[in-house]
C-alpha cells in the first residue's frame, strides 16, 4: 500500500489509563477495585517529579515513590510497626508524590489511616490475592510494552530466513510485488504499508501489524490480497524483531551513487536509537530482486556470526599480492 506520506511517525510520549490497566489485567491478576470512582481519571507514563524521572512500578517506597506502588505481606508487616510520626511521613510521601495507583497484594488489607489518605488524594487502590512478586512482574511487563517508544514506518515488513526484513523505497518502486514474490517462495508477511515498531529493549525493535491491515497486502494491478487466505497460516507472522532494511531504488534515475564493488551499498540507519543495517538495491531490468534479497539475508546471518565476505576476500587478495610482489597472479 504505497503512500507518499512521511516515511516515519514516532509516538514518543505514550500513556495508559488506570481504567485500561484494570480492564486488561483484572482477570489474570484477580484484581478488585473496591472504589472505581477513586483515581479513575489517572494515567501512567513518562512522568517527572522534582526533576527526576519517576519509575513506573515498584514496592513500597517513601524516598522515590513509583507511579504504581506494590504493597504485599512484607510491606504490611513493616507498616504495622511504624510510629505515629513515621506514619504521618508515609501518608505525606504517598499522597504528595507521583504515585497514582496502589496495588495491595497477598490478600492483605491497608491500615485504615493509609487507605483514607489515599482516598482523599484520589489515588486508586486495587486489591488482589496474588503474590506481590507476581503482580510486580505482570505490571512491569504490561506497562513496558504499552508505554514503550513506538514508531510507524512506511514499507513492507517480512520474515525472510528468520530475519525481520523491512522493504522500503519510493511509492511504485515495487515493494509489494517483491513482497508477494518472497511470500510465494515460502517467506512470511508481518505487515504491509505501516508496520508499527516498539522498542522493547536496547537492541530489540519489535514490529507488528495494525489490526486493520492484518493479513492484507496491496499489489498494484491486483488490489488488496488476503495473504492468509491465499497462502495459509504459515505465510503470516504476527511479530518479529527488525534486523535488516532493504531500500529499493530505481536503477534508471542516473543520479544514484554506484555501490562499492567490494562492500556493496551498505549503510546503517538509526531508528529509536537502535542501529539497523540497511542495504540499497537497484530495481532494473534483469535483476532478480527476490534472489538478491534472500542472498542479502543469508549474508546478514553470516555477518551476525562474524563472517564478512568482503573482509575475507580482501585478506585473500592481500595474501596473494604478498606472495607475488609483481602483483600478477596465475589467474590473470
C-alpha positions as CSV (number, residue, x, y, z in Angstrom):
1,X,0.0,0.0,0.0
2,X,2.3,2.7,-1.3
3,X,1.6,6.1,0.2
4,X,3.5,9.4,-0.3
5,X,3.1,10.5,3.3
6,X,6.1,11.0,5.6
7,X,8.0,7.8,5.9
8,X,8.2,7.6,9.7
9,X,6.0,8.7,12.6
10,X,7.1,8.3,16.2
11,X,4.9,8.3,19.2
12,X,7.3,9.3,21.9
13,X,5.1,10.1,24.9
14,X,2.6,7.3,25.4
15,X,0.4,7.0,28.4
16,X,-2.1,4.4,29.7
17,X,-5.3,5.0,31.7
18,X,-5.6,3.3,35.0
19,X,-9.0,2.0,33.9
20,X,-7.4,0.4,30.9
21,X,-4.8,-1.3,33.0
22,X,-7.6,-2.7,35.3
23,X,-9.6,-4.0,32.3
24,X,-6.6,-5.7,30.8
25,X,-5.2,-7.3,33.9
26,X,-8.2,-7.8,36.2
27,X,-8.8,-11.4,35.2
28,X,-5.2,-12.6,35.1
29,X,-4.3,-11.0,38.4
30,X,-7.7,-11.4,40.1
31,X,-7.8,-7.6,40.7
32,X,-10.6,-5.9,42.6
33,X,-11.3,-2.2,42.5
34,X,-13.5,-1.6,45.5
35,X,-13.9,2.1,44.7
36,X,-13.7,2.6,40.9
37,X,-14.6,6.3,41.2
38,X,-11.3,6.9,43.0
39,X,-8.4,7.5,40.6
40,X,-10.3,6.5,37.5
41,X,-9.1,9.6,35.6
42,X,-5.4,8.8,36.4
43,X,-2.8,7.9,33.8
44,X,0.6,6.2,33.9
45,X,3.5,7.1,31.7
46,X,6.7,9.2,31.4
47,X,6.5,11.4,34.5
48,X,8.9,13.9,36.0
49,X,8.7,14.8,39.7
50,X,11.2,17.1,41.4
51,X,13.4,17.0,38.3
52,X,13.6,13.1,38.4
53,X,12.0,10.6,36.1
54,X,9.6,8.7,38.2
55,X,9.8,4.8,37.9
56,X,6.6,3.1,36.8
57,X,6.3,0.1,39.1
58,X,7.9,-0.6,42.5
59,X,7.4,-1.9,46.0
60,X,6.5,0.5,48.8
61,X,9.0,3.4,48.6
62,X,9.0,6.6,50.6
63,X,12.1,8.3,49.1
64,X,11.3,7.9,45.3
65,X,7.7,6.7,45.2
66,X,6.9,5.0,41.9
67,X,3.7,5.6,40.0
68,X,2.4,2.2,40.9
69,X,3.2,1.0,44.5
70,X,3.0,-2.7,45.3
71,X,2.1,-3.4,48.9
72,X,2.3,-7.1,49.9
73,X,2.8,-9.1,53.1
74,X,6.3,-7.8,54.0
75,X,5.2,-4.1,53.4
76,X,2.1,-4.6,55.6
77,X,4.2,-6.1,58.3
78,X,6.5,-3.1,58.1
79,X,3.6,-0.6,58.3
80,X,2.2,-2.3,61.4
81,X,5.4,-1.4,63.3
82,X,5.6,2.3,62.3
83,X,5.5,5.0,64.9
84,X,2.8,7.7,64.6
85,X,5.4,10.2,63.4
86,X,6.6,7.9,60.6
87,X,3.0,7.1,59.7
88,X,2.4,10.8,59.1
89,X,5.5,11.0,57.0
90,X,4.4,8.0,55.0
91,X,1.0,9.5,54.2
92,X,2.6,12.7,53.0
93,X,5.1,10.8,50.8
94,X,2.5,8.6,49.2
95,X,-0.1,11.3,48.6
96,X,2.1,14.2,47.6
97,X,4.4,12.3,45.2
98,X,3.8,10.9,41.8
99,X,2.0,7.7,42.9
100,X,-1.2,7.2,41.0
101,X,-2.1,3.6,41.9
102,X,-1.5,1.3,44.9
103,X,-2.0,-2.5,44.5
104,X,-2.5,-4.4,47.7
105,X,-1.3,-7.9,47.1
106,X,-1.1,-11.2,49.1
107,X,-4.8,-10.7,50.2
108,X,-3.6,-8.1,52.6
109,X,-5.5,-5.0,53.9
110,X,-4.2,-1.5,54.2
111,X,-4.2,0.3,57.5
112,X,-7.3,2.5,57.8
113,X,-5.3,5.7,58.1
114,X,-3.4,5.0,54.9
115,X,-6.5,3.9,53.0
116,X,-8.3,7.1,54.0
117,X,-5.4,9.2,53.0
118,X,-5.2,7.6,49.5
119,X,-8.9,8.0,49.0
120,X,-8.7,11.7,49.9
121,X,-5.8,12.2,47.5
122,X,-7.7,10.5,44.6
123,X,-5.2,7.6,44.3
124,X,-6.7,4.4,43.0
125,X,-6.4,1.2,45.2
126,X,-6.6,-2.3,43.7
127,X,-6.6,-5.5,45.8
128,X,-5.6,-9.0,44.9
129,X,-4.9,-12.3,46.5
130,X,-2.0,-12.8,44.0
131,X,1.6,-12.5,45.4
132,X,3.3,-9.1,45.3
133,X,6.2,-10.6,43.2
134,X,3.8,-11.9,40.5
135,X,1.8,-8.6,40.5
136,X,5.0,-6.6,40.0
137,X,6.2,-8.9,37.2
138,X,3.0,-8.7,35.3
139,X,2.6,-5.0,35.7
140,X,6.1,-4.3,34.6
141,X,5.7,-6.5,31.5
142,X,2.4,-4.9,30.6
143,X,3.5,-1.3,31.1
144,X,6.8,-2.0,29.5
145,X,5.1,-3.0,26.2
146,X,2.3,-0.4,26.4
147,X,4.5,2.6,27.3
148,X,7.5,1.6,25.1
149,X,8.6,4.1,22.5
150,X,6.9,3.3,19.2
151,X,7.3,4.3,15.6
152,X,5.4,3.6,12.4
153,X,7.5,3.2,9.2
154,X,6.3,3.1,5.6
155,X,7.2,-0.2,3.9
156,X,6.6,-3.9,3.9
157,X,7.8,-5.9,6.8
158,X,8.5,-9.6,6.3
159,X,10.3,-12.6,7.9
160,X,12.9,-13.8,5.4
161,X,15.1,-16.7,6.5
162,X,14.3,-16.0,10.2
163,X,15.3,-12.3,9.8
164,X,12.9,-9.4,10.3
165,X,13.3,-7.6,7.0
166,X,11.8,-4.2,6.1
167,X,11.4,-3.3,2.4
168,X,11.4,0.5,1.9
169,X,11.5,2.8,-1.1
170,X,9.6,5.4,-3.1
171,X,5.9,4.7,-4.0
172,X,5.6,2.5,-7.0
173,X,9.1,1.1,-6.9
174,X,7.9,-2.4,-6.4
175,X,7.9,-3.2,-2.7
176,X,4.6,-5.0,-2.6
177,X,5.4,-7.0,-5.8
178,X,8.7,-8.1,-4.4
179,X,7.0,-9.0,-1.1
180,X,4.4,-11.1,-2.9
181,X,7.2,-13.0,-4.7
182,X,9.1,-13.6,-1.4
183,X,5.8,-14.9,0.2
184,X,5.4,-17.2,-2.8
185,X,8.9,-18.5,-2.1
186,X,7.9,-19.5,1.4
187,X,8.7,-16.4,3.5
188,X,6.2,-14.7,5.8
189,X,4.4,-11.4,5.8
190,X,4.3,-9.4,9.0
191,X,2.8,-6.0,7.9
192,X,2.2,-4.1,4.7
193,X,2.2,-0.3,4.4
194,X,2.5,0.8,8.0
195,X,4.3,-1.7,10.3
196,X,4.5,-0.5,13.9
197,X,7.7,-1.0,15.8
198,X,8.1,-1.0,19.6
199,X,11.4,-0.6,21.4
200,X,11.3,-3.5,23.9
201,X,14.9,-3.5,24.8
202,X,18.2,-1.8,23.9
203,X,18.5,-3.7,20.6
204,X,15.0,-5.1,20.3
205,X,13.0,-3.1,17.8
206,X,9.9,-5.4,17.6
207,X,7.5,-4.9,14.7
208,X,3.9,-5.9,14.1
209,X,0.9,-5.0,12.0
210,X,-2.0,-2.6,12.9
211,X,-5.2,-4.7,13.3
212,X,-6.9,-3.0,10.3
213,X,-4.2,-4.2,7.9
214,X,-3.6,-7.7,9.4
215,X,-3.2,-10.4,6.7
216,X,-3.6,-7.9,3.8
217,X,-1.1,-6.9,1.0
218,X,-1.9,-4.4,-1.7
219,X,-0.3,-5.2,-5.1
220,X,-0.6,-2.7,-8.0
221,X,-2.9,-4.1,-10.6
222,X,-4.3,-6.8,-8.3
223,X,-5.6,-4.6,-5.5
224,X,-5.9,-6.0,-1.9
225,X,-4.9,-9.6,-1.4
226,X,-5.7,-11.7,1.7
227,X,-2.3,-13.4,2.2
228,X,-3.6,-15.7,5.0
229,X,-6.5,-17.0,2.8
230,X,-4.3,-17.4,-0.3
231,X,-1.2,-19.0,1.3
232,X,-2.3,-20.3,4.6
233,X,-1.4,-19.6,8.3
234,X,2.3,-20.3,7.7
235,X,2.5,-17.2,5.4
236,X,1.7,-14.8,8.3
237,X,4.0,-13.8,11.2
238,X,2.4,-11.9,14.0
239,X,5.5,-10.1,15.3
240,X,9.2,-10.0,14.5
241,X,12.3,-8.2,15.6
242,X,13.7,-5.9,12.9
243,X,17.1,-7.0,11.8
244,X,17.7,-5.6,8.2
245,X,16.4,-2.9,5.9
246,X,16.4,-3.3,2.1
247,X,15.9,0.0,0.3
248,X,14.8,-0.3,-3.3
249,X,15.8,2.5,-5.7
250,X,15.0,2.9,-9.4
251,X,18.1,1.9,-11.4
252,X,17.3,4.2,-14.3
253,X,17.4,7.5,-12.5
254,X,21.1,8.1,-13.3
255,X,21.7,10.0,-10.1
256,X,22.4,7.0,-7.8
257,X,25.9,6.7,-6.4
258,X,27.5,3.5,-7.8
259,X,27.9,0.9,-5.0
260,X,31.3,-0.2,-3.8
261,X,32.3,-3.3,-5.7
262,X,33.7,-4.9,-2.5
263,X,31.2,-4.0,0.2
264,X,28.1,-3.1,-1.8
265,X,25.7,-0.3,-1.0
266,X,25.6,-0.7,2.8
267,X,24.7,1.8,5.5
268,X,23.3,1.9,9.0
269,X,20.0,3.5,9.9
270,X,19.2,4.8,13.4
271,X,15.6,4.0,14.5
272,X,14.6,4.8,18.1
273,X,18.4,4.9,19.0
274,X,18.8,1.4,17.5
275,X,21.3,0.8,14.7
276,X,19.8,-1.3,11.9
277,X,21.8,-2.4,8.8
278,X,20.5,-1.1,5.5
279,X,21.3,-2.3,2.0
280,X,20.3,-0.4,-1.1
281,X,19.3,-2.5,-4.2
282,X,18.6,-1.0,-7.6
283,X,15.4,-2.0,-9.4
284,X,16.3,-2.6,-13.0
285,X,15.5,-5.0,-15.9
286,X,17.2,-8.3,-15.4
287,X,17.6,-8.0,-11.6
288,X,16.0,-10.9,-9.8
289,X,15.2,-9.0,-6.6
290,X,13.8,-11.9,-4.6
291,X,17.1,-13.8,-5.1
292,X,19.1,-10.7,-4.2
293,X,17.0,-10.2,-1.0
294,X,17.5,-13.8,0.0
295,X,21.2,-13.5,-0.6
296,X,21.3,-10.3,1.5
297,X,19.5,-12.2,4.3
298,X,21.9,-15.1,4.2
299,X,24.9,-12.7,4.1
300,X,23.4,-10.9,7.1
301,X,23.2,-14.2,9.0
302,X,26.9,-14.8,8.3
303,X,27.8,-11.3,9.4
304,X,25.9,-11.9,12.7
305,X,28.3,-14.9,13.2
306,X,31.4,-12.8,12.5
307,X,31.9,-13.9,8.9
308,X,32.4,-10.9,6.5
309,X,32.8,-12.0,2.9
310,X,34.3,-8.6,1.8
311,X,37.0,-8.8,4.5
312,X,37.7,-12.5,3.7
313,X,38.2,-11.6,0.1
314,X,40.4,-8.6,0.9
315,X,42.5,-10.8,3.2
316,X,42.9,-13.4,0.5
317,X,43.8,-10.8,-2.1
318,X,46.4,-9.3,0.2
319,X,47.9,-12.7,0.8
320,X,48.2,-13.3,-2.9
321,X,49.8,-9.9,-3.5
322,X,52.2,-10.6,-0.7
323,X,53.2,-13.9,-2.2
324,X,53.7,-12.4,-5.6
325,X,55.4,-9.0,-5.3
326,X,54.8,-8.3,-9.1
327,X,51.1,-8.3,-8.3
328,X,50.5,-10.7,-11.2
329,X,48.8,-14.0,-10.2
330,X,48.3,-17.1,-12.2
331,X,44.7,-16.2,-12.5
332,X,45.4,-13.2,-14.7
